Amino acid sequence: MHRLLLTAFILISVTSACFGQDIFSSCKEGTKQATEDFNKGIMKATSYGLIVFEDFDFEVFYDKYLFDKYEIKSSLSGCIVTEFQDCYSSKMIELIEEKYGDSFFADTRKEAKKLYTSQKRTENNLKKPIR
């Protein structure tokens, strides 16, 4: 029984340390923190879980595009999502969409994809041998 309790305590401690949040933090606290961060100009868009990308280079480009143009820090996190993180993320997305529009993320992906494709095309033309 002691071993089981010790194992549970270690898992909770490691999880808490990895996420930088007390895993017992509430949804209300996550929502409050997102609002405070947003009001300070801190915008974060976090996706959770195992995400498979069709074009990883584009995703890196898109993250940079969001930050450079809108100062939105985009990131990926693990599969275990605390209530705090879920509510923080939901509130932050809501606030970003209130500021920029409901289709902000879809629109910026399209903009970034056009720019990315154009830059790739230019890079490929530069790589062609001169005859």
N, C-alpha and C positions, 0 to 999 in steps of 0.2 A: 504494500500500500504506500509506503514511504517513497519507493522508487517511482510509482505512478505519479504521485504528487510532485516529486522533484522534476520529473520529465515534463509535466504540464507547466510548471513554473518556468523552466528553461525555455520551452517553446514560446510562452507568452513574453518572456523577457527579450528573446531574440527577435520575435515578430515586432515588438514595440521598438526596439533599437533600429531595426531595418527600416521601418517606416517613419521614424522620427516623430511618431505620435503615440500617445497612450492609446492602446487598442480599446480602452473603455471610454474614450472621448465620444461624445454624443453627436447626433446629427445636427442638433441646434448649434453646437460649438463649431462644427465644420462649416455650416452656413454662415455663421457670424464671422469666422476667420476669412472666408472667401470674400465677403462683403468688405471687410476691413482691408484686405489685400487689394481688391479692385479699386477701392477709394484712394489707396496710396499709389495707384498706377501699376500695380503688380498684377499681371494677367498670366494665368497658367491654364493650358489645355492638356489634361492628362487622359490617356487611354489605358485601359486595364485589360489584362489577360494575354493570351497568346495570339498575336496578330501576325498573319502571314501577308507579306507585301508582294504585290505583283512586280514592282520596280523599287527596290530598296534605295537606289541612288536618288530617285525622285522624292521619296519620303524624306531623305536627308535634306534635299533641296527645299522641299515644302516647309520643313521645320525652320530652316534658315530664312526663308521668304516671310513666314509669319512673324518671326522675330525682327527681321530687318525693317519690314514695312509697318508692322502694327505693335511691335514690342510684346508679342505674345510668345511665351515660352511653352513649347509643345514637348511632351515627354510620354514615355511608355512606362508602365509600372507592372508589377507582378499580378498573379491571378488571385491573390488573397487581398480583398478590399475591405477596409474597415468601414464602419458606418460614417465616421468622420470624413474619410477620403471620398466616399460615394457622395455625400451631401456637399462637401466642398466643391468637388468637380461639377456636380449638377448645377449648383448655384453660380459658379464661375462661368460656365457655358451660357447659362441664362443671362448673366450680366453682359457678357461679351456680345451676345446676340441682340440684347436690348440696345447696346451702343452702336453696333454695326449693321443690324438687320438679321431677320430670322434665317436667311439663306447665306449668312456670312461664310461659314465653313465650306459649303458647296461652291459658292462663288469664288472664294480665294483658291480653292483647289483647281478650278478651271483656269483662273488667271495664271497660277503658278505652272500648271501643266503646259499652257501655251508658251510661256517664257522658257521653261525647261526644254521643251521640244525644239524651240527656235535656237537655243544655245547649243543643244546637242547637234542639230543640223549644221550649225556654223563650225563646231569643233570637228565634225566628220569631214566637212569640206576642206578644212585646213590640213587634215591628215592625208588627203589624197596626194599622190606623188605628182610632181610637176613634170610634164613631158615636153 
